[in-house]
Amino acid sequence: MRIEIHCPSTVRASEECLIRAVLFNDSYVPVDISRNAFIGPDVEDPSATGAPRPSSVEPTFGGPDQPLTLHPFSFYGRQRSFTGLSPGEITVTARYRGLQGEPEISATQRIHVQP
């Protein structure tokens, strides 16, 4: 299994930035996952108020588990839009906290935000 992040390499600070994070089952066997264990896409860039931006999670995050079976070569993901990004380099992250002792996997991309 792997995580892919789809985002532009450059965006203007005044523009909306669409970012997609995808958990991809690239194996030949079905894999059971938890929707609540997939976090992202997140940007490491403070909001206009200086507070950290909230994590992108399922509405049921912190509640009962939301199991899902990813069949071979299928995916699960989410898309978020971000506005008001600070000029400079920002980091986009996504991670999956594996079930029952499985290792955590993650992905990172960088976006150059132009003034």
N, CA, C and O of each residue as an XYZ file, in Angstrom:
460
protein
N       0.850     -1.161      0.000
C       0.000      0.000      0.000
C       0.903      1.233      0.000
O       1.995      1.229      0.566
N       0.411      2.290     -0.653
C       1.175      3.529     -0.677
C       0.221      4.712     -0.663
O      -0.974      4.570     -0.919
N       0.772      5.881     -0.359
C       0.010      7.123     -0.390
C       0.564      7.988     -1.513
O       1.777      8.121     -1.674
N      -0.346      8.573     -2.284
C       0.033      9.523     -3.323
C      -0.608     10.863     -2.994
O      -1.759     10.924     -2.561
N       0.146     11.934     -3.204
C      -0.381     13.288     -3.038
C      -0.363     13.949     -4.405
O       0.667     13.977     -5.079
N      -1.502     14.478     -4.805
C      -1.633     15.164     -6.089
C      -1.886     16.648     -5.800
O      -2.912     17.014     -5.227
N      -0.938     17.487     -6.205
C      -1.061     18.914     -5.968
C      -0.207     19.659     -6.982
O       0.687     19.070     -7.590
N      -0.472     20.955     -7.174
C       0.378     21.716     -8.083
C       1.747     21.946     -7.439
O       1.874     21.941     -6.215
N       2.754     22.144     -8.263
C       4.082     22.424     -7.714
C       4.216     23.898     -7.338
O       5.026     24.263     -6.486
N       3.405     24.740     -7.990
C       3.424     26.178     -7.733
C       1.999     26.707     -7.721
O       1.162     26.280     -8.516
N       1.732     27.629     -6.823
C       0.412     28.264     -6.733
C       0.614     29.693     -6.235
O       1.575     29.965     -5.516
N      -0.267     30.590     -6.603
C      -0.220     31.968     -6.080
C      -0.942     32.016     -4.739
O      -1.913     31.291     -4.524
N      -0.468     32.867     -3.843
C      -1.057     32.986     -2.509
C      -2.520     33.401     -2.583
O      -3.299     33.069     -1.689
N      -2.906     34.119     -3.632
C      -4.285     34.596     -3.769
C      -5.223     33.544     -4.355
O      -6.435     33.756     -4.388
N      -4.690     32.421     -4.813
C      -5.494     31.388     -5.463
C      -5.897     30.284     -4.498
O      -5.260     30.068     -3.467
N      -6.984     29.583     -4.863
C      -7.375     28.373     -4.148
C      -6.464     27.236     -4.630
O      -6.186     27.121     -5.824
N      -6.010     26.410     -3.707
C      -5.127     25.294     -4.044
C      -5.846     23.976     -3.735
O      -6.175     23.698     -2.582
N      -6.085     23.169     -4.772
C      -6.718     21.862     -4.592
C      -5.641     20.806     -4.392
O      -4.692     20.714     -5.170
N      -5.802     20.010     -3.338
C      -4.833     18.959     -3.013
C      -5.601     17.678     -2.750
O      -6.606     17.677     -2.039
N      -5.122     16.594     -3.328
C      -5.759     15.287     -3.175
C      -4.740     14.314     -2.564
O      -3.593     14.253     -3.006
N      -5.165     13.561     -1.552
C      -4.353     12.491     -0.962
C      -5.071     11.177     -1.195
O      -6.269     11.064     -0.939
N      -4.335     10.172     -1.685
C      -4.931      8.896     -2.061
C      -4.158      7.757     -1.405
O      -2.932      7.693     -1.495
N      -4.885      6.864     -0.748
C      -4.329      5.624     -0.199
C      -4.574      4.554     -1.254
O      -5.722      4.219     -1.544
N      -3.514      4.022     -1.822
C      -3.614      3.140     -2.986
C      -3.149      1.733     -2.629
O      -2.027      1.546     -2.158
N      -4.019      0.739     -2.855
C      -3.650     -0.664     -2.641
C      -2.995     -1.165     -3.931
O      -3.681     -1.503     -4.895
N      -1.680     -1.207     -3.936
C      -0.946     -1.634     -5.134
C      -0.527     -3.097     -5.060
O       0.461     -3.499     -5.674
N      -1.289     -3.893     -4.299
C      -0.987     -5.322     -4.185
C      -2.047     -6.149     -4.912
O      -3.018     -5.611     -5.444
N      -1.846     -7.447     -4.924
C      -2.785     -8.359     -5.580
C      -3.795     -8.970     -4.616
O      -4.556     -9.857     -5.000
N      -3.810     -8.502     -3.360
C      -4.739     -9.035     -2.356
C      -5.549     -7.894     -1.746
O      -5.057     -6.770     -1.651
N      -6.789     -8.173     -1.331
C      -7.573     -7.145     -0.648
C      -6.916     -6.761      0.680
O      -6.286     -7.593      1.334
N      -7.070     -5.502      1.067
C      -6.497     -4.996      2.311
C      -7.605     -4.296      3.090
O      -8.309     -3.442      2.551
N      -7.754     -4.662      4.358
C      -8.716     -3.984      5.222
C      -8.065     -2.739      5.802
O      -6.962     -2.792      6.346
N      -8.762     -1.623      5.677
C      -8.247     -0.361      6.214
C      -9.311      0.283      7.092
O     -10.466     -0.142      7.102
N      -8.908      1.306      7.824
C      -9.825      2.116      8.619
C      -9.848      3.516      8.039
O      -8.805      4.153      7.891
N     -11.030      3.991      7.714
C     -11.142      5.361      7.194
C     -10.634      6.378      8.208
O     -10.036      7.389      7.841
N     -10.879      6.099      9.495
C     -10.463      7.027     10.544
C      -8.953      7.070     10.739
O      -8.450      7.974     11.406
N      -8.226      6.125     10.178
C      -6.769      6.088     10.342
C      -6.046      6.841      9.227
O      -4.824      6.979      9.270
N      -6.788      7.329      8.227
C      -6.187      8.062      7.108
C      -6.319      9.559      7.382
O      -7.427     10.077      7.519
N      -5.185     10.244      7.461
C      -5.157     11.664      7.815
C      -4.465     12.446      6.699
O      -3.339     12.140      6.308
N      -5.155     13.442      6.210
C      -4.572     14.283      5.171
C      -5.503     14.416      3.992
O      -6.515     13.718      3.925
N      -5.192     15.283      3.074
C      -3.959     16.058      2.984
C      -3.970     17.231      3.970
O      -4.998     17.876      4.183
N      -2.819     17.486      4.555
C      -2.630     18.596      5.484
C      -1.504     19.473      4.970
O      -0.556     18.988      4.352
N      -1.618     20.771      5.230
C      -0.541     21.688      4.865
C       0.100     22.219      6.129
O      -0.585     22.578      7.087
N       1.409     22.265      6.120
C       2.148     22.824      7.252
C       2.380     24.293      6.952
O       3.452     24.700      6.506
N       1.345     25.071      7.210
C       1.347     26.496      6.953
C       0.314     27.106      7.880
O      -0.853     26.715      7.830
N       0.703     28.053      8.727
C      -0.303     28.626      9.631
C      -1.364     29.377      8.852
O      -1.085     29.947      7.797
N      -2.565     29.378      9.367
C      -3.659     30.122      8.737
C      -3.412     31.609      8.930
O      -2.440     32.005      9.573
N      -4.279     32.417      8.383
C      -4.128     33.868      8.475
C      -4.100     34.343      9.930
O      -3.523     35.393     10.216
N      -4.706     33.600     10.850
C      -4.732     33.989     12.261
C      -3.471     33.541     12.997
O      -3.276     33.910     14.155
N      -2.609     32.750     12.346
C      -1.403     32.247     12.994
C      -1.607     30.902     13.659
O      -0.639     30.280     14.096
N      -2.849     30.439     13.745
C      -3.139     29.141     14.348
C      -2.874     28.034     13.326
O      -3.021     28.260     12.125
N      -2.489     26.846     13.782
C      -2.293     25.750     12.816
C      -3.612     25.382     12.149
O      -4.682     25.514     12.741
N      -3.517     24.924     10.922
C      -4.721     24.498     10.199
C      -5.169     23.144     10.741
O      -4.330     22.323     11.112
N      -6.469     22.899     10.792
C      -6.947     21.596     11.287
C      -6.593     20.475     10.318
O      -6.462     20.706      9.116
N      -6.440     19.269     10.839
C      -6.142     18.097     10.011
C      -7.350     17.715      9.182
O      -8.490     17.915      9.602
N      -7.102     17.163      8.004
C      -8.164     16.648      7.137
C      -8.430     15.205      7.532
O      -7.609     14.320      7.292
N      -9.589     14.981      8.143
C      -9.960     13.640      8.616
C     -11.435     13.389      8.285
O     -12.153     14.293      7.857
N     -11.862     12.158      8.490
C     -13.270     11.802      8.308
C     -14.116     12.492      9.368
O     -13.625     12.766     10.463
N     -15.382     12.781      9.064
C     -16.266     13.363     10.077
C     -16.414     12.455     11.303
O     -16.720     12.933     12.396
N     -16.200     11.158     11.123
C     -16.335     10.203     12.233
C     -15.035     10.003     13.004
O     -14.979      9.144     13.884
N     -13.985     10.772     12.700
C     -12.685     10.629     13.358
C     -12.845     10.752     14.866
O     -13.509     11.664     15.358
N     -12.230      9.826     15.593
C     -12.332      9.801     17.047
C     -13.518      8.994     17.549
O     -13.654      8.758     18.750
N     -14.377      8.572     16.627
C     -15.545      7.770     16.986
C     -15.310      6.317     16.637
O     -14.164      5.877     16.548
N     -16.382      5.567     16.437
C     -16.243      4.158     16.066
C     -15.469      3.991     14.754
O     -15.511      4.851     13.874
N     -14.781      2.891     14.652
C     -13.977      2.608     13.465
C     -14.853      2.570     12.218
O     -16.008      2.148     12.275
N     -14.304      3.007     11.102
C     -14.992      2.997      9.812
C     -14.222      2.075      8.873
O     -13.430      2.558      8.064
N     -14.435      0.738      8.959
C     -13.649     -0.189      8.138
C     -14.041     -0.129      6.667
O     -15.165      0.221      6.309
N     -13.078     -0.483      5.838
C     -13.270     -0.496      4.399
C     -12.284     -1.501      3.825
O     -11.142     -1.571      4.280
N     -12.703     -2.275      2.843
C     -11.792     -3.194      2.168
C     -11.372     -2.572      0.844
O     -12.203     -2.273     -0.014
N     -10.075     -2.386      0.698
C      -9.533     -1.913     -0.577
C      -9.155     -3.135     -1.393
O      -8.258     -3.889     -1.017
N      -9.827     -3.325     -2.490
C      -9.519     -4.454     -3.360
C      -8.249     -4.175     -4.139
O      -7.808     -3.027     -4.189
N      -7.647     -5.182     -4.746
C      -6.394     -4.961     -5.474
C      -6.511     -3.808     -6.470
O      -7.463     -3.716     -7.245
N      -5.523     -2.951     -6.419
C      -5.383     -1.808     -7.326
C      -6.567     -0.846     -7.262
O      -6.945     -0.243     -8.267
N      -7.145     -0.709     -6.071
C      -8.183      0.296     -5.853
C      -7.642      1.326     -4.862
O      -6.564      1.148     -4.295
N      -8.399      2.399     -4.663
C      -7.890      3.471     -3.818
C      -9.007      4.106     -3.003
O     -10.192      3.949     -3.294
N      -8.587      4.824     -1.977
C      -9.475      5.606     -1.137
C      -8.765      6.931     -0.877
O      -7.567      6.940     -0.597
N      -9.469      8.024     -0.962
C      -8.803      9.298     -0.730
C      -9.763     10.430     -0.502
O     -10.980     10.253     -0.440
N      -9.174     11.605     -0.378
C      -9.983     12.812     -0.212
C      -9.280     13.995     -0.859
O      -8.061     14.013     -1.030
N     -10.091     14.976     -1.210
C      -9.579     16.207     -1.806
C     -10.003     17.368     -0.930
O     -11.138     17.428     -0.457
N      -9.084     18.280     -0.723
C      -9.374     19.477      0.063
C      -8.879     20.693     -0.706
O      -7.943     20.604     -1.501
N      -9.516     21.817     -0.462
C      -9.050     23.071     -1.039
C      -8.526     23.951      0.090
O      -9.086     23.989      1.186
N      -7.450     24.649     -0.203
C      -6.818     25.524      0.780
C      -6.706     26.917      0.182
O      -6.370     27.072     -0.993
N      -6.987     27.924      0.989
C      -6.859     29.310      0.561
C      -6.008     30.060      1.575
O      -5.804     29.598      2.698
N      -5.519     31.209      1.169
C      -4.748     32.039      2.083
C      -3.410     31.442      2.471
O      -2.942     31.646      3.591
N      -2.783     30.702      1.557
C      -1.476     30.115      1.865
C      -0.413     31.211      1.920
O      -0.462     32.175      1.157
N       0.542     31.054      2.824
C       1.623     32.026      2.978
C       2.656     31.860      1.881
O       3.005     30.730      1.540
N       3.160     32.956      1.315
C       4.210     32.853      0.291
C       5.442     32.120      0.821
O       5.797     32.245      1.993
N       6.081     31.359     -0.055
C       7.256     30.560      0.307
C       6.998     29.093      0.013
O       6.122     28.755     -0.782
N       7.763     28.227      0.656
C       7.603     26.783      0.483
C       6.712     26.237      1.598
O       6.938     26.514      2.776
N       5.706     25.465      1.218
C       4.879     24.781      2.214
C       4.986     23.279      1.975
O       5.305     22.830      0.873
N       4.718     22.525      3.011
C       4.781     21.076      2.935
C       3.384     20.499      3.071
O       2.618     20.887      3.953
N       3.064     19.562      2.180
C       1.796     18.843      2.218
C       2.091     17.434      2.713
O       3.016     16.790      2.220
N       1.326     16.949      3.673
C       1.533     15.603      4.212
C       0.235     14.809      4.236
O      -0.856     15.375      4.292
N       0.370     13.517      4.192
C      -0.742     12.589      4.393
C      -0.143     11.353      5.055
O       0.997     10.980      4.780
N      -0.923     10.723      5.931
C      -0.406      9.516      6.600
C      -1.540      8.553      6.907
O      -2.706      8.931      7.017
N      -1.154      7.318      7.040
C      -2.096      6.264      7.413
C      -1.497      5.500      8.576
O      -0.421      4.913      8.462
N      -2.209      5.513      9.704
C      -1.777      4.760     10.890
C      -2.290      3.345     10.741
O      -3.480      3.099     10.939
N      -1.426      2.412     10.397
C      -1.822      1.036     10.129
C      -2.612      0.387     11.253
O      -2.522      0.795     12.411
N      -3.387     -0.631     10.895
C      -4.194     -1.367     11.856
C      -3.366     -2.444     12.544
O      -2.462     -3.020     11.940
N      -3.675     -2.711     13.802
C      -3.135     -3.846     14.551
C      -1.632     -4.020     14.374
O      -1.162     -5.079     13.959
N      -0.888     -2.973     14.691
C       0.567     -3.070     14.675
C       1.213     -2.903     13.321
O       2.437     -2.991     13.221
N       0.445     -2.665     12.272
C       1.048     -2.411     10.959
C       1.789     -1.078     11.024
O       1.398     -0.194     11.786
N       2.839     -0.923     10.246
C       3.588      0.334     10.301
C       2.804      1.490      9.679
O       1.973      1.292      8.793
N       3.086      2.690     10.159
C       2.483      3.890      9.580
C       3.173      4.191      8.258
O       4.392      4.060      8.143
N       2.392      4.594      7.262
C       2.971      5.035      6.001
C       2.614      6.502      5.816
O       1.606      6.978      6.337
N       3.445      7.206      5.074
C       3.196      8.630      4.875
C       3.763      9.079      3.540
O       4.546      8.374      2.904
N       3.350     10.266      3.136
C       3.859     10.879      1.913
C       3.951     12.380      2.150
O       3.212     12.945      2.955
N       4.867     13.007      1.437
C       5.101     14.436      1.565
C       5.348     15.038      0.192
O       6.021     14.438     -0.647
N       4.807     16.216     -0.032
C       5.070     16.987     -1.254
C       5.318     18.427     -0.834
O       4.883     18.855      0.235
N       6.020     19.171     -1.681
C       6.272     20.589     -1.413
C       5.591     21.416     -2.505
O       5.556     21.035     -3.675
N       5.060     22.545     -2.087
C       4.437     23.497     -3.005
C       5.105     24.852     -2.817
O       5.283     25.318     -1.691
N       5.468     25.472     -3.918
C       6.004     26.833     -3.859
C       4.828     27.791     -4.007
O       4.118     27.768     -5.013
N       4.629     28.633     -2.997
C       3.541     29.602     -3.012
C       4.136     30.965     -3.383
O       4.963     31.523     -2.661
N       3.688     31.479     -4.533
C       4.156     32.783     -4.997
C       3.296     33.884     -4.413
O       2.097     33.696     -4.206
N       3.904     35.047     -4.144
C       3.118     36.171     -3.588
C       2.033     36.636     -4.530
O       1.293     37.565     -4.208
